[in-house]
Amino acid sequence: MWFQHSIEEVNQAVSRSPTIRVAFHRRTTRRAVRLWLTTILLSCLTWQAGCLLRPSLLHAKWAAPLDGAWPTVEGEAREEPLRVALTGKYPPFSFYDSEGELAGFDVDVATAIGHRLGRQVEFIATEWDGILAGLLSGRYDAIIGSMAITPRRAAQVSFSDPYYISGPQIFVHQSDAGEIGGIQDMAGRRVGVGIGETYEHYLREERPEIQAVPYRSTVDIFQDMLNQRLDGFLTDRLVGLYQIESGGLPFVPVGEPVYREEIGIPVRPGAGPLLNEINQALMGMRQEGELERLRQKWFGAEALDSPASDGMTTSTIARKLLRGFGVTLFVAMVAVVAGGLLAIPFGVILNRRGTVLYYPLN
């Protein structure tokens, strides 16, 4: 075949001419090095893009105790951190403040628990619809993210004792409050709800006459409420009141809370010792009034007078992006140097006679 003849002609030409052979080997080596470096740089760019698209890769946060100490029964801190998952998108329970740091009721509760367990707390921000899967796969030790205790979830994970009690509440635009008195008046109407939340399951299973519209964040829900694409939304009563007050939004609660909801801390099945320690920490916080103080901090009248930040400032975002770019640049430089140290000598060895790895073209 013509292809085989072409290969044979190239082999004969290379074998007859040392100059052609050296040039051919040099060109092959250069191509191998370029391919190696290109692969390294593409890997670095892919990693950076992944960090920008998946904030949880950049937003793991180490929490110090409230008073700077880490007491334990033995008087010494443990080495392994307590890895805690939350979304960072659920104010006032967890959100990023103007400095880009995690804050909120759940953040403070987790920090206090770590304090009592003598363990540093490593926060891992993740999306709500995959948060249980991450726990079961071992990405973190517990979820302290205002997760309601339900039979469906309790069949997959082990819950702590409740650390607060709340309930879902219907909110509507204040202009509609006169004709809507509660969830019983929402039949045939569009109601926004967080995707994967117990409220979404409740509407679909218990209130099929209501059109449940899932959203990834309350920001999107509020936007559609203002644009009159929704007739109302269902969320935790405490969360709704806080966000409405903080943002000065024209929404009001109607009717009583739909039902009572107990909030617990899930851990993986079989993590009995950790679950017992968490329950003991919660008992101590409850008896000493620490849980009540945190509740007053975030849900009392004073907390509503000090609204949460709208998010990270432009300067904070720019600073974090520059830091991420610096890390990526450093990784790329190390990869280039390592690639050069490995690829070039390896290419020379492949093209030298008398070596084990030498492979002649003819």
C-alpha positions, 0 to 999 in steps of 0.5 A: 500500500502507498502508506507502507511504501511511504514509511519504508522510504522514510526509514531508508532515508533516515538510515542513510543520512545521519544528518536527517536522523539527528534532525528527525530525532530533534524534531520528535523530541521538540514535539514531545516536549511541546506536547508535555508542556501543553498538557501541563498548562491545560491541566492548570487552566482546567483546575483554575476554571473548576475552582471558579465554577465550583466555589466549594473548592476555594471556600473551605474555611477553618473556624477558630473557637470563639474564645481562642481555646480548644479544651477537651476532656484530656485538655489537649486538642485533637489533630484531625479537623471536624469537616462540616458541610453547609451551602453558604447561600442560606442567610442568616444561617450561612452566608458570605459576609463582605470580607468573603468569610462564612458567617451565620447561625449555623456557622456559629453553632458548628464553631461552638461544637468544634470548640467543645469537642476540641477540634478545629472546624473545616467548613466545606461549602457545597450545593444543597441538592448534593449535600447528603451524597457528599456526606455519605461518600465521606467528603465531610463528617457532618452537615450543620446546615439547617437540615430538617429531620425527616423519615426519608433522610433518617433512613439514610443518615443518623441525626443528632438531637434537634438544635432548633425548631422552626417551620415552613411559612407561605410568603406573598407580595404585600399587594396580594395579602388581602386575598391570600390568607394562607397555604389553603388559598394557594391552589392552582398558584405558582409557589417558589421553593428551594430545590431539594428542600423538604418544602418541595417534597411537601408541596409535591406529595401533600399539596399537589394542587399547588404548582411547585416551582423549584429554585436554587437560591432565594435570590432567584425566588425574590427576583421572580416574586418582584417580577410577578412570575410567582404568586408566593414562596414557601421557606423557613419562617425565620429565614423568610422574615430575616431576608425580607427585613434585611432586603427591605422586600415587599413580602409578608407572611400569611397564615400560620406556619404549615407544620412544625419542623425539627432541625438536626445535624446528620452524620454517616451511619455508623458514626456513633461516637461522633454523634454522641459527642455532638449530642453532648455538645448540644446539651451543654450549649443548651444548658448553659444558654449558648444556643439561646444567645446565638438565637438572639444574636441572629433572630432577635430584634437587634439582629434584624436591625443589622441586616446581613451583607449583600455579599462579597464586595468588589474589592474582596472578589478581586483579591480572591481572584488574584490570589487564585491566579497567583496559586495557578501561576505558581502551579504552572511554573512548577509543572513547567520546570518539572516537565522540562527536567523529566521530558527533555532528558527522557527524550534524549535517552530515547534518541541515543544509540546503545540505550535500552529504551532506544527504538530505531526507525529502521 
